[in-house]
Amino acid sequence: MEDMARLAVVEQSVKDVNKFRKILYELLQNINYILDHPFNSRHIKTEVVENIRVFKELNDYLLYIGFRWEQNKFIYPIDKAIDKLRLAKTAIERKLSLCIDSKTLSKIEKVPIKNYKLTPINVLMTTNNLLLTIQILFNRVLDYEDEELQQAARNEIPMVTLELRALKRMREVQKKIKTGDTKEEDLSYDIALLMELIGWFKHKYFSWVDAPQCETCGGPTKFYHSTTMKTATETCNAEVYSCAHCGNYTKFPRYNDIRALMRTRRGRCGEWANCFAMFCRALGYDTRYIYDSTDHVWCEVYDYVTNNWLHVDPCEGALDTPLMYDHGWGKKLTYVIAVSCNDVQDVTWRYTTKHKEVLLRRNQCTEQELISTLLTLREHRLAQVSPARRKWLTARTIHELAQMMLERKPSDFESRGRISGSKEWKTQRGEIGSQFGHGFEFDQPGEVSVKYYCSSDKYQISRNGEQLSTLDGWGSGVYEGEHVFRNVEKDWRQVYIAREEGEMSGRVSWKLSVKDGLIFTSLTVRATSAIFENGNIEWQVQFDDSNPSVADFNETTTEFSNRFKKVIVTAHLSGGQGDVSWQHSQLFRQSLDSKSSTFEVNANIESN
């Protein structure tokens, strides 16, 4: 790692180990302050500068990580993203860990500053449930600012592992940029670390619960009724489940207390978002808890490189896919409210492209009542922070409001249904997403073809060489599908259909049929695919009402001479190894620059 190599050069120039350790210790304190207060004056304290200026190599290191020497100070420019500074913090901490024990390192304090205490706000004179809920949530997120709780959260996170993976992820992207394998922008350290945190939290740390196992016999349970439960730290809701085998009852507490969640490590979206937001705050991210009045919660994290709030759903392992609820799950959104220790905002418009339709559903209060509530809560909270932070937060709010006025097209990831939860549970909530159901029906004799182009995500339907129509989107031509989606690898510039992350198998099928008086007399099918590790793609073809038979369409053209009225072609995706097993069976994989079809079905139709 280049940062560590540069620190090694500095160490050689200082020579005195104790002095080098002291300089790094003081530098880390100052960097911690800038990272925690990026809106305040970004400069290194005078007494530290005097030690630094003695060593040219140390001066060079500060210039390398983004500081400038201006007005006899090392200043970190206000227009410069703090991403590289956070990367330097990681390198310095790792270097210090080689010089002093980890217990001493964990006690490094930030440069003393004037503390502005944030306190709960209870100023609303209303009985409106929505507005009171917003105030309660706005106060509850203050728990994330508890320093002891933040340290307890950091103790749960395998920081060294995640940091090394984040650095590796960054280097891989940088390498692809240099070799021209990708046209994407450089990946920041903050976002790379966030990606690793999301993956670890979803796959290693927290678990999803539809219904708990019976505490007595371990058998399946069914919901019985709701109650409340009192613990040493809170009174929370609890769900009671009855066992189908032994008849005993099992309680499933819906904890709000973070320490309880770090102990149980399980729950549904409320517990997931609550605990994950705490972990994000513990790592220094500006974090919001997002409340959706149609019964879901998630998070947002502020990206200082792009100056944007990024949607983060730990349950789904999703980053920056805000339209997934409206477009993929089919949720009828009404109010989506963001709360953090500093701000409260109506962010509904980031999560939908149907602004007029949503407005018609918003009837829990008037728009003026909602705006007035948000302004009142925000005004009281801003009065509790420093003038510099108040100014910066106000400017950020204005920027965000302007951004939410823009509408954009949903991505493929945002077009798929919900991942977390059982199929029955998702179906009950109406969040399973598109059920497909398209069939290609022909009403005239001739040579017909259906071609799918994965790179452009279009179907082309032709008869006798003349184009009849096109369909946009892979799902628009699918008859049935389960646990599959179209994945775009922007870094490798590859695209393919794969099963959803965490699913053992996936299935997708296409249907061709003819109207009465016609019949298919021949069929040819060709498909491209890619298999890695022990991934597997099995094709089946079903003519009329016969049993499906196994076929091989992978990279070959297969011919059938059957006479039939309808045919269903199905691909089953399975296999693979490790956390990325879902990527090891890829249907229709091709370059984003490719113009060729990846799936082609040709048939001859005659009069019956």
MIKOLRO-775176 format. One record per residue (C-alpha): x, y, z; residue in one letter. Coordinates in Angstrom, 2 decimals. Layout:
MIKOLRO-775176
- X_Y_Z_A
...
//
This chain:
MIKOLRO-775176
- 0.00_0.00_0.00_M
- 1.46_3.34_-1.10_E
- 0.41_5.19_2.07_D
- 2.28_2.72_4.28_M
- 5.35_2.93_2.04_A
- 5.40_6.72_2.32_R
- 5.09_6.52_6.12_L
- 8.06_4.12_6.15_A
- 10.11_6.77_4.33_V
- 9.03_9.35_6.93_V
- 10.04_6.99_9.73_E
- 13.49_6.60_8.23_Q
- 13.95_10.37_8.01_S
- 12.84_11.01_11.61_V
- 15.08_8.20_12.90_K
- 13.99_8.72_16.51_D
- 11.24_6.14_17.07_V
- 9.68_7.95_20.03_N
- 9.59_11.26_18.18_K
- 8.10_9.59_15.09_F
- 5.43_7.95_17.22_R
- 4.60_11.26_18.93_K
- 4.29_13.09_15.58_I
- 1.97_10.42_14.16_L
- -0.07_10.43_17.35_Y
- -0.60_14.20_17.15_E
- -1.24_14.10_13.41_L
- -3.89_11.43_13.90_L
- -5.62_13.58_16.50_Q
- -5.82_16.48_14.06_N
- -7.02_14.28_11.21_I
- -9.73_12.83_13.47_N
- -10.93_16.34_14.21_Y
- -11.11_17.30_10.52_I
- -12.95_14.10_9.64_L
- -15.48_14.63_12.40_D
- -15.95_18.33_11.61_H
- -15.36_18.76_7.85_P
- -17.38_21.98_7.83_F
- -15.09_23.74_10.35_N
- -11.61_25.15_9.77_S
- -9.51_22.38_8.24_R
- -5.99_22.98_9.47_H
- -3.37_21.32_11.64_I
- -2.75_22.96_15.00_K
- 0.27_25.29_15.20_T
- 2.17_23.30_17.82_E
- 2.01_20.18_15.63_V
- 3.14_22.08_12.53_V
- 6.39_23.09_14.25_E
- 7.35_19.43_14.62_N
- 6.29_18.56_11.10_I
- 8.16_21.35_9.29_R
- 11.48_20.00_10.53_V
- 11.23_16.95_8.28_F
- 10.95_17.35_4.50_K
- 9.63_13.81_4.03_E
- 6.81_14.51_6.50_L
- 5.97_17.73_4.63_N
- 5.83_15.74_1.40_D
- 3.52_13.19_3.00_Y
- 1.05_15.87_4.06_L
- 1.04_17.32_0.56_L
- 0.48_13.81_-0.81_Y
- -2.63_13.23_1.34_I
- -4.14_16.54_0.26_G
- -2.92_19.32_2.59_F
- -1.64_22.65_1.28_R
- 0.86_24.99_2.93_W
- -0.88_28.36_3.11_E
- -0.54_31.30_5.50_Q
- 1.97_29.37_7.62_N
- -0.51_26.53_8.09_K
- -1.16_23.10_6.69_F
- -4.74_23.50_5.41_I
- -7.01_20.83_3.99_Y
- -8.98_22.74_1.30_P
- -12.70_23.07_1.95_I
- -13.46_22.10_-1.66_D
- -11.43_18.90_-1.39_K
- -13.19_15.63_-0.53_A
- -12.11_14.05_2.75_I
- -11.94_10.58_1.24_D
- -8.14_10.57_0.88_K
- -7.81_11.91_4.40_L
- -9.77_8.97_5.77_R
- -7.47_6.65_3.84_L
- -4.49_8.37_5.48_A
- -6.12_7.91_8.90_K
- -6.30_4.15_8.25_T
- -2.63_4.01_7.24_A
- -1.48_6.05_10.26_I
- -3.51_3.91_12.65_E
- -2.00_0.77_11.15_R
- 1.50_2.22_11.40_K
- 0.92_3.26_15.01_L
- -0.36_-0.20_15.84_S
- 3.12_-1.48_15.03_L
- 4.61_1.03_17.47_C
- 2.17_0.89_20.39_I
- -0.33_-1.64_21.70_D
- -3.89_-1.61_20.39_S
- -5.37_-0.70_23.81_K
- -3.33_2.51_23.93_T
- -4.16_3.25_20.29_L
- -7.89_2.92_20.94_S
- -7.62_5.62_23.61_K
- -6.35_8.28_21.21_I
- -8.54_11.29_21.77_E
- -9.49_13.90_19.27_K
- -8.27_17.49_19.58_V
- -10.38_19.16_22.30_P
- -13.23_21.21_20.85_I
- -16.24_23.03_22.15_K
- -19.00_20.48_22.59_N
- -22.50_21.29_21.37_Y
- -24.84_18.95_23.21_K
- -27.71_17.59_21.15_L
- -30.85_17.09_23.19_T
- -34.30_15.66_22.41_P
- -36.87_18.03_20.93_I
- -40.52_17.84_21.93_N
- -42.11_20.98_20.51_V
- -44.95_19.74_18.32_L
- -48.43_20.80_19.39_M
- -50.36_18.18_17.42_T
- -52.13_14.86_17.77_T
- -51.29_13.77_14.21_N
- -49.72_10.29_14.37_N
- -47.41_10.76_11.37_L
- -45.98_14.04_12.64_L
- -45.51_12.70_16.16_L
- -43.78_9.59_14.75_T
- -41.32_11.82_12.89_I
- -40.52_13.69_16.12_Q
- -40.01_10.41_18.03_I
- -37.64_9.08_15.37_L
- -35.79_12.40_15.21_F
- -35.07_12.07_18.92_N
- -34.32_8.35_18.85_R
- -31.42_8.68_16.38_V
- -29.54_10.66_19.04_L
- -28.70_7.24_20.50_D
- -26.27_6.80_17.61_Y
- -24.15_9.68_18.99_E
- -23.37_7.93_22.29_D
- -19.57_7.54_22.29_E
- -19.58_4.42_24.46_E
- -22.15_2.81_22.20_L
- -20.11_3.76_19.13_Q
- -17.06_2.10_20.66_Q
- -19.10_-1.01_21.46_A
- -20.21_-1.09_17.82_A
- -16.63_-0.71_16.56_R
- -15.63_-3.65_18.75_N
- -18.09_-5.79_16.76_E
- -16.69_-4.83_13.35_I
- -13.64_-6.71_11.91_P
- -12.04_-3.42_10.88_M
- -8.68_-4.73_9.66_V
- -10.36_-7.29_7.40_T
- -12.84_-4.79_5.97_L
- -10.17_-2.11_5.48_E
- -7.88_-4.50_3.60_L
- -10.76_-5.64_1.41_R
- -11.76_-2.04_0.74_A
- -8.21_-1.16_-0.28_L
- -8.06_-4.21_-2.55_K
- -11.38_-3.20_-4.12_R
- -10.04_0.32_-4.75_M
- -6.81_-0.96_-6.29_R
- -8.73_-3.28_-8.62_E
- -10.89_-0.41_-9.88_V
- -7.85_1.85_-10.28_Q
- -6.08_-0.86_-12.27_K
- -9.05_-1.24_-14.61_K
- -9.19_2.51_-15.13_I
- -5.49_2.60_-16.05_K
- -5.79_-0.32_-18.47_T
- -8.95_1.09_-20.04_G
- -11.10_-1.87_-18.94_D
- -13.64_0.50_-17.41_T
- -14.83_4.03_-18.02_K
- -16.23_4.38_-14.51_E
- -14.87_6.98_-12.10_E
- -12.40_6.10_-9.37_D
- -13.86_4.35_-6.32_L
- -13.41_6.32_-3.11_S
- -12.14_4.67_0.06_Y
- -15.26_5.66_2.01_D
- -17.56_3.96_-0.48_I
- -15.30_0.92_-0.86_A
- -15.33_0.45_2.92_L
- -19.10_0.97_3.00_L
- -19.52_-1.76_0.37_M
- -17.48_-4.15_2.49_E
- -19.46_-3.20_5.61_L
- -22.75_-3.90_3.83_I
- -21.59_-7.32_2.63_G
- -20.20_-8.33_6.03_W
- -23.30_-7.15_7.90_F
- -25.72_-8.98_5.58_K
- -23.84_-12.27_5.13_H
- -21.79_-12.64_8.33_K
- -23.28_-10.60_11.15_Y
- -27.07_-10.20_11.10_F
- -29.78_-12.76_10.26_S
- -33.33_-12.44_8.99_W
- -36.33_-13.77_10.93_V
- -39.73_-14.40_9.38_D
- -40.92_-16.54_12.28_A
- -38.61_-17.81_15.05_P
- -38.01_-21.49_15.68_Q
- -39.73_-22.97_18.69_C
- -37.59_-22.44_21.78_E
- -38.71_-25.82_23.12_T
- -38.43_-28.27_20.22_C
- -36.90_-26.19_17.42_G
- -39.90_-26.73_15.16_G
- -41.65_-24.21_12.87_P
- -43.99_-21.65_14.41_T
- -46.93_-19.49_13.38_K
- -47.83_-15.99_14.52_F
- -50.26_-16.01_17.45_Y
- -50.55_-12.45_18.78_H
- -48.64_-9.28_19.67_S
- -47.81_-8.02_23.14_T
- -45.25_-5.82_24.90_T
- -42.12_-6.85_26.73_M
- -40.17_-4.99_29.40_K
- -36.39_-5.31_29.65_T
- -33.79_-3.53_31.75_A
- -33.36_-0.88_29.06_T
- -36.71_-0.57_27.26_E
- -40.30_-1.61_26.82_T
- -40.61_-2.99_23.31_C
- -43.17_-4.79_21.17_N
- -42.99_-8.57_21.09_A
- -44.54_-11.11_18.74_E
- -45.75_-14.41_20.17_V
- -45.60_-17.55_17.99_Y
- -47.15_-20.96_18.57_S
- -45.38_-24.19_17.68_C
- -47.16_-26.52_15.26_A
- -45.51_-29.59_16.85_H
- -45.38_-29.17_20.62_C
- -47.89_-26.33_21.08_G
- -45.55_-24.17_23.17_N
- -45.17_-20.44_22.65_Y
- -42.07_-18.49_21.62_T
- -41.58_-14.75_22.01_K
- -39.84_-12.70_19.35_F
- -38.90_-9.31_20.91_P
- -38.67_-6.39_18.47_R
- -35.82_-4.64_20.25_Y
- -34.93_-0.98_19.68_N
- -31.98_-1.09_22.09_D
- -28.75_-1.32_20.07_I
- -26.88_-3.40_22.65_R
- -29.70_-5.96_22.59_A
- -29.49_-6.08_18.78_L
- -25.71_-6.57_18.89_M
- -26.36_-9.49_21.24_R
- -29.18_-11.20_19.30_T
- -28.04_-10.17_15.77_R
- -31.40_-10.95_14.23_R
- -34.67_-9.38_13.21_G
- -36.47_-7.86_10.28_R
- -35.96_-4.54_8.50_C
- -36.42_-2.42_11.66_G
- -33.70_-4.23_13.58_E
- -31.43_-4.42_10.53_W
- -31.63_-0.70_9.74_A
- -31.31_0.34_13.38_N
- -28.19_-1.71_14.05_C
- -26.59_-0.95_10.68_F
- -27.13_2.80_11.09_A
- -25.34_2.56_14.44_M
- -22.39_0.79_12.80_F
- -22.19_3.45_10.09_C
- -22.11_6.22_12.70_R
- -19.46_4.32_14.64_A
- -17.25_4.45_11.54_L
- -17.80_8.18_11.14_G
- -20.29_8.19_8.26_Y
- -23.00_10.85_8.18_D
- -25.95_8.50_8.49_T
- -29.72_8.76_8.25_R
- -32.42_6.39_9.41_Y
- -35.12_6.27_6.70_I
- -38.74_5.73_7.71_Y
- -41.21_4.58_5.05_D
- -44.81_4.93_6.23_S
- -45.80_1.88_4.14_T
- -43.85_-0.33_6.56_D
- -40.18_-0.49_5.69_H
- -37.01_1.19_6.95_V
- -33.46_1.53_5.63_W
- -30.52_3.97_5.76_C
- -28.75_6.70_3.84_E
- -25.07_7.58_3.99_V
- -23.60_10.87_2.83_Y
- -20.84_10.68_0.22_D
- -18.45_13.61_0.57_Y
- -16.91_12.93_-2.85_V
- -20.13_13.38_-4.85_T
- -21.92_15.47_-2.20_N
- -24.92_13.16_-2.41_N
- -26.94_11.06_0.00_W
- -26.68_7.38_-0.96_L
- -29.50_4.93_-0.33_H
- -28.32_1.87_1.67_V
- -30.59_-1.09_2.46_D
- -28.68_-3.64_4.59_P
- -31.48_-6.24_4.31_C
- -31.10_-6.27_0.53_E
- -27.36_-5.62_0.38_G
- -28.25_-2.64_-1.82_A
- -26.30_0.59_-2.33_L
- -27.61_3.61_-4.24_D
- -30.69_1.93_-5.74_T
- -33.46_4.17_-4.36_P
- -36.08_3.29_-6.98_L
- -36.11_-0.41_-6.06_M
- -39.14_-0.07_-3.74_Y
- -41.34_1.87_-6.14_D
- -40.28_0.19_-9.35_H
- -39.08_-3.28_-8.30_G
- -41.15_-4.14_-5.26_W
- -44.25_-2.34_-6.46_G
- -44.71_-0.42_-3.19_K
- -47.25_2.40_-3.17_K
- -45.06_4.93_-1.37_L
- -46.56_7.89_0.43_T
- -44.18_9.36_3.00_Y
- -40.44_8.60_3.15_V
- -38.76_10.60_5.92_I
- -35.03_10.82_6.70_A
- -33.83_11.56_10.23_V
- -30.31_12.05_11.54_S
- -28.78_13.73_14.57_C
- -28.61_17.01_12.62_N
- -31.46_17.00_10.17_D
- -34.92_15.80_9.18_V
- -36.05_15.72_5.56_Q
- -38.89_14.52_3.35_D
- -37.00_12.38_0.81_V
- -40.01_10.68_-0.80_T
- -39.12_12.17_-4.18_W
- -35.76_10.38_-4.31_R
- -37.57_7.05_-4.10_Y
- -40.20_7.37_-6.81_T
- -40.63_8.49_-10.41_T
- -44.39_8.85_-9.94_K
- -44.51_12.19_-8.13_H
- -48.07_13.15_-9.10_K
- -49.42_9.71_-8.25_E
- -47.73_9.74_-4.83_V
- -49.11_13.18_-4.03_L
- -52.65_11.87_-4.49_L
- -52.01_9.19_-1.85_R
- -50.54_11.55_0.78_R
- -53.52_12.19_3.03_N
- -52.23_11.69_6.59_Q
- -51.66_15.44_6.91_C
- -51.59_18.46_4.63_T
- -48.39_19.24_2.77_E
- -48.18_22.52_4.66_Q
- -48.45_20.72_8.01_E
- -45.64_18.38_7.03_L
- -43.37_21.19_5.81_I
- -44.06_23.22_8.93_S
- -43.22_20.25_11.14_T
- -39.93_19.56_9.37_L
- -38.92_23.22_9.49_L
- -39.75_23.45_13.21_T
- -37.79_20.33_14.14_L
- -34.86_21.33_11.94_R
- -34.76_24.86_13.36_E
- -34.60_23.62_16.96_H
- -31.87_21.10_16.14_R
- -29.74_23.60_14.18_L
- -29.87_25.89_17.20_A
- -27.93_23.19_19.07_Q
- -24.93_23.08_16.69_V
- -22.07_25.45_15.91_S
- -22.61_28.37_13.48_P
- -20.18_26.82_11.00_A
- -22.03_23.50_11.00_R
- -25.40_25.26_10.79_R
- -24.28_27.11_7.67_K
- -22.90_23.97_6.08_W
- -26.01_21.89_6.86_L
- -28.29_24.56_5.41_T
- -26.32_24.62_2.16_A
- -26.43_20.82_1.98_R
- -30.20_20.80_2.45_T
- -30.70_23.30_-0.38_I
- -28.49_21.19_-2.65_H
- -30.46_18.05_-1.80_E
- -33.84_19.65_-2.44_L
- -32.68_20.73_-5.87_A
- -31.47_17.21_-6.66_Q
- -34.77_15.58_-5.71_M
- -36.57_17.64_-8.34_M
- -34.84_15.57_-11.03_L
- -36.34_12.25_-12.14_E
- -34.31_9.37_-13.53_R
- -34.82_5.97_-15.16_K
- -34.69_2.90_-12.88_P
- -31.68_0.62_-13.23_S
- -31.97_-3.16_-13.66_D
- -31.19_-3.76_-10.00_F
- -34.02_-1.40_-9.07_E
- -36.44_-3.40_-11.22_S
- -36.32_-6.61_-9.21_R
- -38.52_-7.66_-6.31_G
- -37.63_-7.93_-2.66_R
- -34.87_-10.37_-1.60_I
- -35.20_-10.47_2.18_S
- -37.92_-12.63_3.72_G
- -39.68_-15.81_2.61_S
- -41.73_-15.94_-0.58_K
- -44.95_-16.27_1.43_E
- -44.07_-13.27_3.60_W
- -43.12_-11.10_0.59_K
- -46.26_-12.15_-1.28_T
- -48.42_-11.28_1.71_Q
- -46.87_-7.80_1.77_R
- -47.16_-7.40_-2.01_G
- -43.41_-6.83_-2.39_E
- -42.41_-9.81_-4.50_I
- -42.13_-7.66_-7.62_G
- -42.98_-8.39_-11.23_S
- -44.57_-11.76_-11.92_Q
- -43.70_-11.61_-15.65_F
- -46.28_-13.57_-17.66_G
- -45.36_-12.51_-21.21_H
- -45.75_-14.88_-24.13_G
- -44.75_-14.42_-27.78_F
- -47.89_-15.28_-29.75_E
- -47.91_-15.42_-33.56_F
- -50.98_-15.20_-35.79_D
- -49.56_-15.76_-39.30_Q
- -47.48_-18.47_-41.05_P
- -43.80_-17.89_-41.82_G
- -40.28_-18.05_-40.42_E
- -40.36_-16.24_-37.08_V
- -37.58_-15.34_-34.66_S
- -37.22_-13.89_-31.18_V
- -33.79_-12.45_-30.38_K
- -32.62_-11.00_-27.09_Y
- -29.65_-8.61_-26.89_Y
- -28.34_-8.54_-23.33_C
- -26.06_-5.52_-23.84_S
- -28.89_-3.25_-25.03_S
- -31.53_-5.18_-23.02_D
- -33.96_-5.48_-25.93_K
- -35.97_-8.18_-27.67_Y
- -36.38_-8.13_-31.45_Q
- -39.30_-10.07_-32.94_I
- -39.26_-10.78_-36.70_S
- -41.17_-12.69_-39.39_R
- -39.61_-13.68_-42.70_N
- -36.66_-11.38_-42.00_G
- -38.80_-8.30_-41.34_E
- -38.92_-6.81_-37.87_Q
- -42.39_-6.91_-36.29_L
- -41.69_-5.26_-32.94_S
- -39.23_-4.75_-30.10_T
- -39.52_-5.03_-26.31_L
- -37.43_-3.05_-23.84_D
- -36.13_-4.83_-20.75_G
- -35.34_-8.50_-20.25_W
- -38.36_-9.01_-18.00_G
- -40.77_-7.72_-20.66_S
- -40.31_-10.95_-22.64_G
- -40.14_-13.43_-19.75_V
- -42.97_-15.92_-19.17_Y
- -41.95_-17.01_-15.66_E
- -39.02_-16.15_-13.43_G
- -37.83_-16.62_-9.87_E
- -34.77_-15.20_-8.08_H
- -33.16_-13.83_-11.26_V
- -32.10_-10.36_-12.37_F
- -29.96_-8.65_-14.98_R
- -26.59_-7.66_-13.53_N
- -24.33_-5.01_-15.03_V
- -20.65_-5.14_-14.06_E
- -19.66_-1.56_-14.75_K
- -16.03_-2.16_-13.83_D
- -15.61_-5.12_-16.22_W
- -18.20_-3.73_-18.67_R
- -20.01_-7.06_-18.78_Q
- -23.73_-7.81_-18.47_V
- -25.65_-11.02_-17.82_Y
- -28.71_-12.63_-16.21_I
- -27.93_-14.21_-12.84_A
- -29.74_-15.47_-9.79_R
- -30.19_-13.09_-6.90_E
- -27.48_-12.87_-4.28_E
- -27.98_-15.39_-1.49_G
- -30.30_-17.65_-3.53_E
- -29.31_-21.28_-4.11_M
- -31.11_-21.41_-7.46_S
- -32.88_-19.27_-10.02_G
- -35.23_-19.94_-12.90_R
- -36.36_-18.04_-16.00_V
- -38.50_-19.15_-18.96_S
- -39.86_-17.90_-22.29_W
- -43.03_-19.00_-24.07_K
- -43.88_-19.07_-27.78_L
- -47.34_-19.99_-29.09_S
- -49.56_-19.72_-32.18_V
- -53.23_-18.92_-32.60_K
- -55.85_-21.46_-33.70_D
- -55.37_-22.78_-37.23_G
- -51.57_-22.58_-37.06_L
- -48.84_-24.94_-35.88_I
- -45.07_-24.86_-35.35_F
- -43.23_-27.39_-37.53_T
- -39.64_-26.72_-36.42_S
- -37.65_-24.96_-33.71_L
- -34.02_-23.92_-33.19_T
- -32.62_-22.38_-30.00_V
- -29.22_-20.80_-29.30_R
- -27.98_-19.15_-26.08_A
- -24.68_-17.83_-24.73_T
- -23.64_-18.36_-21.14_S
- -20.64_-18.39_-18.81_A
- -19.88_-20.87_-16.04_I
- -17.34_-20.33_-13.24_F
- -16.21_-22.67_-10.46_E
- -18.93_-25.32_-10.20_N
- -21.78_-23.12_-11.41_G
- -24.45_-24.80_-13.50_N
- -27.07_-23.85_-16.11_I
- -29.58_-26.52_-17.09_E
- -31.95_-25.92_-19.99_W
- -35.34_-27.58_-20.44_Q
- -37.85_-27.43_-23.26_V
- -41.54_-28.31_-22.97_Q
- -43.75_-28.82_-26.04_F
- -47.48_-28.35_-25.47_D
- -48.50_-30.34_-22.36_D
- -45.70_-32.92_-22.51_S
- -43.14_-33.31_-19.73_N
- -40.11_-30.98_-19.95_P
- -36.97_-32.53_-21.43_S
- -33.36_-31.50_-20.85_V
- -31.62_-29.71_-23.73_A
- -28.22_-28.12_-24.35_D
- -28.41_-24.57_-25.65_F
- -25.13_-23.36_-24.14_N
- -23.05_-21.98_-27.02_E
- -24.69_-24.36_-29.50_T
- -27.71_-24.22_-31.79_T
- -30.15_-27.04_-31.07_T
- -32.80_-28.09_-33.59_E
- -36.20_-29.71_-32.94_F
- -38.52_-31.11_-35.62_S
- -41.60_-31.48_-33.40_N
- -45.04_-30.24_-34.40_R
- -46.54_-28.23_-31.55_F
- -48.81_-25.33_-30.65_K
- -46.71_-23.86_-27.82_K
- -43.25_-24.27_-26.37_V
- -41.71_-23.15_-23.07_I
- -37.91_-22.82_-22.87_V
- -36.54_-22.69_-19.31_T
- -33.10_-22.08_-17.82_A
- -32.28_-23.25_-14.28_H
- -29.30_-21.52_-12.62_L
- -27.52_-23.13_-9.66_S
- -24.14_-24.06_-8.19_G
- -21.12_-21.89_-7.52_G
- -18.93_-21.41_-4.46_Q
- -18.69_-18.94_-1.59_G
- -20.41_-15.60_-1.05_D
- -20.38_-14.88_-4.80_V
- -21.77_-18.26_-5.89_S
- -24.68_-16.44_-7.52_W
- -22.20_-15.04_-10.06_Q
- -20.87_-18.43_-11.11_H
- -23.72_-19.25_-13.51_S
- -24.27_-16.38_-15.93_Q
- -26.89_-16.42_-18.64_L
- -26.37_-14.35_-21.82_F
- -23.06_-12.85_-20.62_R
- -21.57_-10.37_-23.07_Q
- -19.69_-7.09_-23.26_S
- -21.68_-3.89_-22.91_L
- -20.19_-2.87_-26.26_D
- -21.38_-6.01_-28.08_S
- -24.07_-5.76_-30.77_K
- -24.82_-9.48_-31.20_S
- -27.81_-11.39_-29.82_S
- -27.27_-13.66_-26.82_T
- -30.51_-15.66_-27.02_F
- -32.22_-16.63_-30.25_E
- -35.31_-18.72_-30.90_V
- -36.29_-19.44_-34.53_N
- -39.37_-21.37_-35.62_A
- -41.39_-22.20_-38.74_N
- -45.16_-21.74_-38.63_I
- -47.59_-23.35_-41.05_E
- -51.36_-23.54_-41.40_S
- -52.74_-26.49_-39.51_N
//
